[in-house]
Amino acid sequence: MKLFHKSILFLFLVSGVPSLTTSGQTTILKNVTVIDGTGNKPRTNQNVEIKADKIVSITDAKTATSKGATVIDMTGKSIMPMVINSHGHLGNLKGTTTKRENFTHENIERQLVQYEKYGISAILSLGSDHAAIWNLRDSSRNGLLKGATIYTAGYGFGVANGAPPVDYGMDDVLRPQSADEVPAMMQKLASLKPDMIKIWVDDLGGRSTKMEPAIYEAIIREAHKYNIRVAAHLYYLEDAKKLVAAGLDVIAHSIRDKEVDDALLTEMKKKGVIYIPTLSLDEFAFSYGGQPEWINDTFFKNALEPGVFEMITSKAYQDKTASAPNYQKNISAFKTALINVKKIYNAGVIIALGTDSGANPIRPQGFSEHFEMGLLVQAGLTPLQAITIATQNSAIFLKINTQMGTLAQGKKANFIVLDKDPSENIKNTQSIQSVWKNGKKVQDFQ
């Protein structure tokens, strides 16, 4: 396994990749409803002035417009910030397969374009990547790849013969067998400047050995020496408590076996732990055992890889899902996850949006992020609170909130144009007319 190697310099002249820079032309979106991502109420009848890649101003539509500006009438339309996916996976998925052979420049860029089409501006690929990711990450951040911007944990830390499953294309995951092996592994990984460290602390429903506390404590300790945060895949309340006590920065999945208690909530708030519930993962785990109400929605079907719709709607697949030994457990886990995300939100812990989309074929990239906002509302949050989690909070999580995540003067002009107001119904985030990134329209949604 060629895990660490000298990066080959990526060519800066990439054919077919349009420049993300814009001229000095001023564009004004006139009479639009603005949902700014902060949780504030929508502002109706606004003029949004854009120059180059930034928002110059957001003012009442009665305000005089700049001379020479291109004016686009958006009466009846709403805009919201582009969504940021704080937990996804890139490259290993293609069609109905998930394997390392799929991890190519072409496949990753295709997925980034799909995310962008669905209004996703950035994605953190959390721990399942291969060596090509580092050049692709750098190219993406320099505007040389189409689509959503890449953030990556690179190679996560898992368990020998345990989580995550190797046959999901996760064969470059680091799997220390003792705490003594961690410092050298971390030094090599840190030299590649990952945006996060990922650890798997889970027994996969009792099917494998769980990561030993001494190992994850060493991972957290060593990562912090390089000022890199650590995110954990987990399931159990007891593991969450131990990890938070050990200095964990991010809980990257819901706690699903029990309801969270006040002791954990207090520690999470005090230590600034961020929570990424990935509710859609839990819904998808059982919903294909029947006919979910959204199964024939075009917005869903168009996000699927080739062959997946036929797979998940077959009687054989539905029967297999509904008769699985963990079917009822998955339903119960989802209900617990809904309860916990509301309790954690009410406690004042920062929640960011993540979905685990791209980890396998049944979690479609693009749809999952909008579906996740709907599940946050199902958990008891308001549509505006769900949107804030998906935009402002996720930008805070990735430390890019000075540039994006909200719509305001001086911020990047990254937004989704919607036919319907999502503050009235969260499903209206799916009414995408177009997507604008860095001050220009990059996608018309069809």
C-alpha positions in Angstrom: 0.0 0.0 0.0 1.5 3.3 -1.1 0.1 5.4 1.7 2.5 8.3 1.8 4.4 9.6 -1.1 5.8 12.7 -2.7 2.9 14.6 -4.2 3.1 15.1 -7.9 2.6 18.8 -8.8 -0.8 19.2 -10.3 -0.9 21.1 -13.6 -2.4 24.5 -13.2 -3.5 24.6 -16.8 -6.5 22.2 -16.7 -8.4 22.0 -19.9 -12.2 22.5 -19.7 -12.2 24.0 -16.2 -13.6 27.5 -16.4 -12.0 30.3 -14.4 -13.8 31.2 -11.2 -12.7 34.8 -11.4 -15.1 37.4 -12.7 -14.7 40.8 -14.2 -15.6 44.1 -12.5 -19.2 43.8 -13.8 -21.8 44.6 -11.2 -24.9 42.4 -11.0 -28.0 43.2 -9.0 -30.6 40.6 -8.1 -33.8 42.7 -7.8 -36.8 42.1 -5.5 -35.6 38.9 -4.1 -36.3 37.4 -0.7 -33.1 36.9 1.3 -32.6 34.1 3.8 -29.1 35.0 5.1 -28.2 31.8 7.1 -28.0 33.5 10.4 -31.4 32.4 11.6 -32.9 35.9 11.1 -36.3 36.2 9.5 -36.3 36.4 5.7 -36.0 39.9 4.2 -38.5 40.4 1.3 -38.1 42.8 -1.6 -34.3 43.1 -1.4 -31.7 44.1 -3.9 -28.5 42.1 -3.7 -25.6 43.8 -5.4 -22.7 41.6 -6.5 -19.3 42.6 -7.9 -16.7 40.1 -8.8 -17.1 37.2 -6.4 -18.5 39.2 -3.4 -21.7 40.7 -2.1 -21.4 44.5 -2.1 -24.7 45.2 -0.4 -28.2 43.9 0.5 -30.7 46.7 0.5 -34.3 47.4 0.2 -35.5 47.1 -3.4 -36.6 50.8 -3.4 -32.9 51.8 -3.2 -31.5 53.1 -6.4 -29.4 50.6 -8.3 -25.8 51.3 -9.5 -25.6 52.7 -13.0 -24.4 50.2 -15.6 -25.3 47.2 -13.5 -26.9 44.1 -14.9 -30.2 43.9 -13.2 -32.0 40.5 -12.9 -35.6 40.6 -11.7 -36.1 37.9 -9.1 -39.6 38.8 -7.9 -41.1 35.7 -6.3 -37.7 34.0 -5.8 -35.8 33.4 -2.6 -32.1 33.0 -2.1 -30.2 31.2 0.7 -26.5 30.5 1.2 -25.1 27.4 -0.4 -25.1 24.4 1.9 -21.8 23.0 3.3 -21.6 19.2 4.0 -19.4 18.6 7.0 -19.4 14.9 6.7 -19.4 13.2 3.3 -17.2 10.9 1.2 -15.7 11.2 -2.2 -14.6 9.0 -5.0 -15.1 5.4 -3.9 -18.7 5.3 -5.0 -19.7 4.7 -8.6 -22.9 3.1 -9.8 -23.8 0.4 -7.3 -20.2 -0.2 -6.2 -18.0 1.3 -3.5 -14.4 0.4 -4.0 -11.0 2.1 -4.3 -10.8 1.5 -8.1 -13.5 4.2 -8.4 -11.2 6.8 -6.8 -10.2 8.7 -9.9 -9.9 12.4 -10.8 -12.8 12.0 -13.3 -15.1 10.4 -10.8 -14.3 12.8 -8.0 -14.8 15.8 -10.1 -18.1 14.4 -11.4 -19.3 14.0 -7.8 -18.1 17.6 -6.9 -20.2 18.9 -9.9 -23.2 16.9 -8.6 -22.9 18.4 -5.1 -22.7 21.9 -6.6 -25.7 21.3 -8.8 -27.7 20.6 -5.6 -26.4 23.7 -4.0 -23.5 22.3 -1.9 -20.5 24.6 -2.0 -18.0 22.5 0.0 -17.6 19.0 1.4 -15.4 17.5 4.1 -14.5 14.0 2.9 -14.1 12.2 6.2 -11.4 9.7 6.3 -11.9 7.3 3.4 -9.7 8.9 0.8 -6.6 7.7 -1.1 -3.3 9.3 -2.2 -4.7 11.3 -5.1 -6.9 13.4 -2.7 -4.0 15.7 -1.7 -3.4 17.1 -5.2 -7.1 17.2 -5.9 -7.8 19.1 -2.6 -5.1 21.7 -3.5 -6.4 22.0 -7.1 -10.0 22.4 -5.8 -9.0 25.1 -3.3 -7.2 27.0 -6.1 -10.3 26.9 -8.3 -8.9 24.4 -10.7 -11.6 21.8 -10.3 -15.3 22.2 -11.1 -17.9 21.8 -8.4 -17.9 21.9 -4.7 -14.7 22.6 -2.8 -12.8 19.7 -1.2 -11.9 19.5 2.4 -10.4 16.2 3.6 -9.3 14.2 6.6 -7.3 12.0 4.1 -6.7 8.7 5.8 -8.8 8.0 8.9 -7.8 5.8 11.9 -9.7 2.6 12.2 -9.4 -0.9 13.8 -7.6 -3.9 12.4 -10.2 -6.3 11.1 -12.9 -3.9 12.3 -14.4 -0.5 11.4 -14.4 0.8 8.8 -15.0 -2.1 6.5 -12.1 -2.5 4.0 -14.4 -3.7 1.3 -16.0 -0.2 1.1 -12.9 1.1 -0.5 -11.4 2.1 2.8 -8.2 0.2 2.6 -5.9 3.2 3.1 -7.3 3.7 6.6 -4.6 3.7 9.3 -5.2 0.8 11.7 -2.7 1.0 14.7 -2.7 -2.1 16.9 -1.2 -0.2 19.9 -1.0 3.3 21.1 2.8 3.2 20.5 2.2 3.1 16.8 0.2 6.3 16.7 2.9 9.1 16.9 4.7 8.0 13.8 1.5 7.5 11.8 0.2 10.9 12.9 3.5 12.7 12.0 3.3 11.4 8.5 -0.4 12.2 8.1 0.0 15.7 9.6 2.7 16.5 7.1 0.0 16.3 4.4 -2.0 18.9 6.2 -5.4 17.2 6.6 -8.3 19.4 7.5 -9.4 17.0 10.2 -8.5 13.7 11.7 -11.2 10.9 11.6 -11.4 8.0 14.0 -13.8 5.1 13.9 -14.9 4.1 17.5 -17.7 1.7 16.9 -18.3 -2.1 16.9 -20.5 -2.0 13.8 -23.5 -3.3 15.8 -21.5 -5.9 17.7 -19.9 -7.4 14.6 -16.3 -6.2 15.2 -13.9 -5.1 17.9 -14.1 -1.5 19.1 -11.1 0.8 19.1 -9.3 0.6 22.4 -9.4 3.8 24.5 -5.6 3.9 24.8 -5.4 4.1 21.0 -8.0 6.9 20.5 -6.6 8.8 23.4 -3.2 8.7 21.7 -4.7 9.8 18.4 -6.4 12.8 20.0 -3.3 13.7 21.9 -1.0 13.5 18.9 -3.4 15.3 16.6 -3.7 18.2 19.0 0.1 18.5 19.0 -0.2 19.5 15.3 -3.3 21.7 16.0 -5.6 19.4 14.0 -9.1 18.6 15.3 -10.4 15.0 15.7 -13.8 13.8 14.6 -15.2 10.4 15.8 -17.6 7.9 14.2 -19.5 6.6 17.1 -22.8 5.1 18.2 -23.0 4.7 21.9 -23.5 7.2 24.7 -20.8 5.7 26.9 -18.2 6.0 24.1 -19.3 9.7 23.5 -18.6 10.4 27.2 -15.2 8.8 27.2 -14.2 10.5 23.9 -15.3 14.0 25.1 -13.4 13.4 28.3 -10.3 12.5 26.2 -10.5 15.8 24.3 -12.5 14.9 21.2 -13.5 17.9 19.0 -16.3 16.6 16.9 -19.0 13.9 17.2 -19.5 12.9 13.6 -22.6 10.8 13.9 -25.6 10.7 16.2 -25.6 9.1 19.6 -28.2 6.4 19.0 -28.4 3.8 21.8 -29.6 6.1 24.6 -30.8 9.6 25.2 -28.0 12.0 26.0 -27.9 13.1 29.7 -27.2 16.5 31.3 -23.6 15.5 32.2 -22.6 14.9 28.6 -24.4 18.1 27.4 -22.6 20.1 30.0 -19.2 18.8 28.9 -19.9 19.2 25.2 -20.9 22.8 25.7 -18.0 23.6 28.0 -15.4 22.0 25.6 -16.9 23.4 22.4 -17.6 19.9 20.9 -19.4 20.1 17.6 -22.1 17.6 16.8 -22.9 16.3 13.3 -26.0 14.1 13.6 -26.2 12.5 10.0 -29.8 11.7 10.5 -30.3 10.8 6.9 -27.8 7.9 7.3 -30.1 6.4 10.0 -33.3 7.0 7.9 -31.7 5.4 4.8 -30.7 2.4 6.9 -34.3 1.2 7.1 -36.5 3.3 4.8 -35.8 1.2 1.7 -37.5 -1.7 3.4 -40.7 -0.1 2.2 -41.8 2.7 -0.2 -40.7 6.0 1.4 -42.9 9.0 0.2 -39.9 10.6 -1.6 -38.8 7.4 -3.5 -40.2 8.6 -6.9 -39.4 12.3 -6.4 -37.3 13.6 -9.4 -35.1 15.5 -7.0 -34.2 12.2 -5.3 -34.0 10.0 -8.4 -31.7 12.5 -10.3 -29.2 12.3 -7.5 -28.8 8.5 -7.6 -25.9 6.7 -9.3 -26.8 4.6 -12.3 -28.5 1.4 -11.4 -29.3 2.4 -7.7 -33.0 3.2 -8.2 -33.6 -0.2 -9.8 -31.7 -1.8 -7.0 -33.5 -0.1 -4.1 -37.0 -0.5 -5.6 -36.6 -4.2 -6.3 -38.7 -6.5 -4.2 -35.7 -8.5 -3.4 -33.8 -5.5 -1.9 -36.9 -4.3 0.0 -37.5 -7.7 1.5 -33.8 -8.1 2.4 -33.9 -4.7 4.2 -37.2 -5.3 6.0 -36.2 -8.8 7.2 -32.6 -7.8 8.3 -31.9 -8.7 11.9 -31.1 -5.0 12.7 -34.2 -3.5 11.0 -36.2 -2.7 14.1 -33.0 -1.6 15.9 -32.3 0.9 13.1 -35.8 2.3 13.4 -35.3 2.7 17.1 -31.8 4.2 16.7 -33.3 6.8 14.3 -36.0 7.8 16.8 -33.3 8.2 19.5 -31.2 10.3 17.1 -34.1 12.7 16.6 -34.6 13.1 20.3 -30.9 13.7 20.9 -30.3 16.3 18.2 -33.1 18.4 19.7 -31.7 18.1 23.2 -28.2 18.9 22.0 -29.5 21.9 20.1 -31.4 23.2 23.1 -28.3 22.8 25.2 -26.5 25.3 23.0 -24.0 22.9 21.4 -23.1 23.9 17.9 -24.6 21.5 15.4 -23.2 21.3 11.8 -24.8 19.5 8.8 -23.4 16.2 7.6 -24.9 13.2 5.8 -22.3 10.5 5.1 -23.4 10.8 1.5 -21.1 9.0 -0.9 -20.2 6.3 1.5 -22.4 3.9 -0.2 -25.0 3.9 -3.0 -28.1 4.4 -0.9 -27.0 7.8 0.4 -27.1 10.0 -2.7 -24.9 13.0 -3.0 -26.8 16.3 -3.1 -30.2 14.9 -2.2 -29.0 13.8 1.2 -28.1 17.3 2.3 -31.5 18.7 1.6 -33.1 15.6 3.1 -31.0 16.1 6.3 -32.5 19.6 6.7 -35.9 18.1 6.5 -35.0 15.6 9.2 -33.7 18.3 11.5 -37.2 19.9 11.2 -38.8 16.6 11.9 -36.7 16.5 15.1 -38.3 19.7 16.2 -36.2 22.5 14.8 -37.6 25.3 12.7 -36.7 25.5 9.0 -34.6 28.6 9.6 -32.7 26.8 12.4 -32.1 23.8 10.0 -30.8 26.2 7.3 -28.5 27.9 9.8 -27.0 24.5 10.7 -26.5 23.7 7.0 -24.9 27.0 6.2 -23.5 29.3 9.0 -22.7 26.5 11.5 -21.1 24.3 8.9 -18.9 27.2 7.8 -17.9 27.8 11.4 -17.1 24.1 11.7 -14.8 24.2 8.7 -13.4 27.6 9.8 -14.4 29.3 6.5 -17.2 31.5 8.0 -15.3 34.7 7.3 -15.8 34.1 3.6 -19.0 32.0 3.3 -21.9 30.4 5.1 -24.0 33.5 5.3 -25.2 36.2 2.9 -23.8 39.6 4.0 -21.8 42.5 2.7 -18.2 41.4 1.9 -19.0 37.6 1.9 -18.7 35.4 -1.1 -21.7 35.5 -3.4 -22.4 31.8 -3.0 -26.1 31.1 -2.9 -29.0 29.0 -4.2 -31.9 30.6 -6.0 -35.2 29.0 -5.0 -38.7 29.1 -6.5 -40.3 28.8 -3.1 -39.5 30.1 0.4 -37.9 27.4 2.5 -38.7 29.3 5.8 -42.3 28.3 5.1 -41.6 24.7 4.3 -38.1 23.2 4.6 -38.8 21.0 1.5 -38.7 24.2 -0.5 -34.9 24.1 -0.4 -35.4 21.5 -3.1 -37.1 24.0 -5.4 -33.8 25.0 -6.9 -33.8 27.3 -9.9 -30.1 27.9 -10.1 -26.9 27.9 -8.1 -24.4 30.8 -7.9 -20.8 30.5 -6.7 -18.2 33.1 -6.5 -20.5 35.7 -8.0 -21.7 34.0 -11.1 -24.3 31.4 -12.0 -22.6 28.0 -12.3 -25.7 25.7 -12.5 -29.2 25.8 -13.8 -31.1 23.1 -12.0 -33.2 20.8 -14.3 
